[in-house]
Amino acid sequence: MLKKAPLRRASCAIILLLAIGGRAALAADQTCASPARFGPTTVGARPAPFTDARDYRAVFQQCHDAAGRARLATRRFVLGETKLLLTVDPATLETSVEAEACWTCADTTDAAQGDTRFIKAIDVAARASGVTPAKHPDYLRNAGLAHGAGEGAFITGDLCPSSRPLDRSFLAALTSPGGSTPVALSISGLWLAHHGEDFQWLREQARTGALAITWVNHSYHHPYAPGRPLAENFLLEPGVDMRAEVFDTERLLLANGETPSVFFRFPGLISNAAQMETLREDHLIALGADAWLVFSPPLRPGDIVLVHPNGNEPDGLRRFARLRASGALRGPFRPLAQAPQ
């Protein structure tokens, strides 16, 4: 009997180690669930500051996880105590946030990824230089991806800084029974910072499946000076830090639990060649529009439709409603990630 006691103790120790190992494996599985859980644990009307996303920097790496999935990482940052990656599926252009510890990554290049849909879309948008006014060759109007592939339409709404509330009724009218309506919202950092309740309402529409929201970067400050020449206005104002305008909006979205897309829309659709190159370097697709409805353009299949549901452009929203009711604005409404060929 005395000889059996050590065996029992050894058996108990083995069982305990297996149990601990099982719990550790379960915890690892939960940690490596894709996408990662991130953002504030409690929801409040006041948004978290962009500084909550720390050590934020651009990277370009090819990554694989234990399940064999492949992604491209474009940003690395820390939120809370967790190191995270902002990644993109190079085929679908869908972005996700992943726990860095769960992926094996190595630096890559645009040339190495040149055959992917992601890099091709960036290059096509960078070459689509828009309109260069004859009298002002130092700025571009509507540069980037201004028309989508295929049928239907791509609905985009710009959330520029505004003292007015979000037009929730317009967005609610987009919803349809039995499915999520795709809409891309170009969000400026200052709009989010001052419209916490509206932002949480949008998140709830996405959570319940009423809307499928693509978050497009629209710069942080969205500077604009009425009457100033366009060559010195919007992000072309002297002293604007283009990269900070891009990254701080990304950080703000991430700090508040949302994932930035691969798209960036210039305020006023005004840019220059140097800013277009900055977007290319940061692996973003410049987004234009071929149907800014307040200006009453003709409609075609594949239109990227632009309205402002931030309260500043009611005429455009009314025109949208009339065109939709008359059948001139035909569906289906499609996710923006499907716009690049």
N, C-alpha and C positions, 0 to 999 in steps of 0.2 A: 504493500500500500504506500509505503514511504517513497518508493521509486516512481509512483504514478503522479505524485503532486507536481514535480517539475514539468511533466508532460502536460498536465492540465493548465499550469501557468503559461507554458509556451503556447498552447492552443489559444488561450484567452488573448495573449499578446498578439498573435497572428490575426485573430478576428478583429481586435481593436484596430490594428494597423490597416486591415482591409477596409474597415468602416471609415476610418479617417481618410484613407485614399479615395474611397468612393465619394465622400463629401467634398474632398478637394477637387476631384474630377468634375462633379456636378457644379461646383462653384466656378471652375474654369470654363465649363460649357456655357454657364450663364454670363460670365464675363465676356466670352467671345461670341455671344449671340450677335447676329448681324441684322440690322445695323445696331451700333452701340446705343445704350441709353445715355442721354446727356442732357444738360440744361437744368434749370431750377427744379427742385423737388416740390415746391409750392408755387401756385399760380397767383399772382397779384396784378393789380392794375398798373403798378409802377414797374416798368421793364428793368431787368438787370443791366448794368453798364457793360459796354463792350470790353472794358478792361478785365472782366471776369475770364475772358479767353486770353490766356497769357502765352508768352513765348511764341507768338504767332509768326510763322514764316512760310514762304513759298518753297516747295520742293517739287521734284518731278521724278517719281520712282515707280517701277513696276513691282507689284506686290502680289503675293499668293498666301492663302491661309491653309490650315490643315485639311480642309475639305477640298482643296484644289481649285478654289475660286480665284479668279484673277481680277485685279483692279489697278488703276493708276492713281497714285496719291499725288495731290497737287498742293496740299497744305499740311503742316504739322503744328499742333498747339497743345496746350494744357488747360483743362477745365476742372476745377476742383483739385483733386490729386491724381487725375487720370490723364495719361498721355494719349492723344487722339490724332487720327488722320482724317482729313477730308478727301474722299476718293471719288472717282468717276468710273463708271463702266464704259470702256472705250467703244463699245458697240451700240449701246442704247442711249448714252449721254446722261444716264440717271446718276445722281450723286448720292453719297451716303457717308455717314460718320462712323468710323471703325476704331476699335481699341488697338493702339499701336502694338501692344504686346502680343496680339493674336495674329499678326501678319509678318511675313518675311519679305523685306523690301530691298531693292537695289536701285541705284541711280540709273536713269535711262535718258534718252534724248528724243527730240522731235523727229530726227532722222530715223531712229530705230523704231519709232511708233508711227512712221509716216503713212503706213497703209491702213491705219485704224480710222474709223469713221470720225472719232474725236478730233484727231489732228487735221484730217481733211476739212472738217467743218470750221475749225479755227482758221485755217489757211484761206478757205473760200471767203469767209467773213472779212478777213483782213484785206483781201484783194478787192472786195466790193467797197470801193472808196466813196460811194455816194456821189454827191454833186459838189463840184468845186466852183463857186461863183467866180465869174470872169473878173470882177472888180476886187475880189478878195480871195486870192488863191492860197491864203495862209490859213484857211479853215475849211472843214468838210461839213456838209449837211447830209444827214441820214446815211452815214457810213455803216457798213456791216450787213448782216443778214436782214433784208427788208421784205423778202417774199419767201413763203414756204413751199415745200414740195407737195404735190397731190391735191386732192379735193378738199372741200370744206374751208374752215377758217381757223385761225389761231387768235384767240381773244387775249389781249394784253391790257392791263390797267395800270397806269402810273400813279404811285403814291408819293407825289412830291410834298415837301413841307407845306402844311396848310393849317390855318386856324379853324377850319370847318371840320365837322365830323365826317367820318366815312359814310358814303352813300350805301348803307346796308341793303336798302330795298333793291337797288340795281343788281347787286351781287346775288341776293336771294332770288331774283327773277331769273337768273341764269340756271338755277338748279332744275333738275328734271327728275321725275319719279323713277326709282329703280337704278339710278346710276350717278356716279360722280361727274360733274361737269368740269372739264379742264379749263383753268384760267391761269395765266401767268401774271403775277403782280410784281411790278418794278418798284421796289421799296427803297426809299431814302432813309438814311439813319435818323435824321431829325424827325421824320414823320413817325417812325416807330417810337422814338424816345418820348414823344409828346402825345401819343395816341395808344396808350397801353390797353385801355378797355376795347378799343376797336381791333387792336392786334389780337387780343385774346378771343374776341368774337370770331375773327378769321380762323384762328387755330381750331376753334370748336367746329366750324363748318368743315374743316378738313378732317378732324377727328371722327365726326359722324358720317363722313362720306358724302356730304352735300356738294362739296367742291373739292376738286383735286388741284391744289395750288402748287405752282412752280414759283419759287422765290427768285426773282431777278434783281441783281444789284443795280441800284440807280444812283450810286454815290452816297456819301454820308451827308454832306452839307447842302448839295444841290444849289450852289450859288447862282444868283440871278439878279442883275441890276437893270430895271426898266430903262429903255432909251440908250443903253450902252451898245456900241457896235458889237455884232456877234463875234468878231475876231478877238474880242477882249471880254467876252461874257461867258456865263455858265462855267464849265470847268476850264475855259481858256482865260479866266480872270488871272491877272498877275499874282503870283505867290501861291497858287493852288498846288497842293501836294497830291498828285494823281494817285500814287500808290496808297497813300493814307486814305484817300476817299474810297478806294476799292476795299482795302483790307479792313478798315474800321466798320464798314457796313457788314461784311462777312462775319466779323467777330461779334457784332451786336446780334445778328440772327442766331449764331451758334450759342451765345451766352443765354439766349432766351428759348432754346430748345428747337430751333428750326434749321434746316439744312439749305445753304445757298446752292443755287444751280450753277451751271457753267456759263450763264448768260449775263451780260452787262449792257445796260442801255444808258447812253449818254444823256444827261439832262438837256432838254431842248433839241435832242438829236444833233447836237453840235460838238465837233471834235477837231483834232488835227492829226497829221501823220504820226507825230511822235507819240500821242496818246494811243493811237491804234497799235503801235508797236509795243507799248507797255502792256496792253491787253494780251497781245500775242505771247509776250514773254511770261505773263502770269497765267497763261492757258485759259483764257476766257474768250467767249464768242461775242463779238459786238453785235447788238441787236438793234435793227432799225425798225421801220414800219412803212408799209405801202398803203395803209388806209387809216390815216389820222382823221377820224370821222368828223371832227368839228370843222374840218376844211372841205368836207363833202367830196371825197375822191370817188372815182368809179370802183366797183367791186369786182373781183375776179376770184376764181378758185385758188386756194392757197394763200389768200390775203393774211398778212399779219396786221390785225386790227388794233388800233390804239385809241383808248378812251382814258379819262381821268375820273375815277370814282372817289377822289379825295375831297369832293365838294367844290372844286374850283372850275369845273367845266360841265355845267348842267346841259348846255346845248348839245354837246357830243353824246351824252347819255340819252337824251331825247331822240336824237337822230338814230342811235343804235336801236332803240325800241321801235321806231317807225320802220326801219329797214328790216328788222327781224319779223315784225308783224306782217309786212307786205311780202315776205319771202325773198326779198332782194339779198338779204344776208343769209345765205344758205349754210346749213350744217353739213356734216357733223362738225362740232367744235372739237378740236384735236389738241393733244398735249404739245407744248412748245418743243419738247425734245424730238418730236417727229418732223419739225420744220426743215432742218438741214438735210440735204440728200445724203 
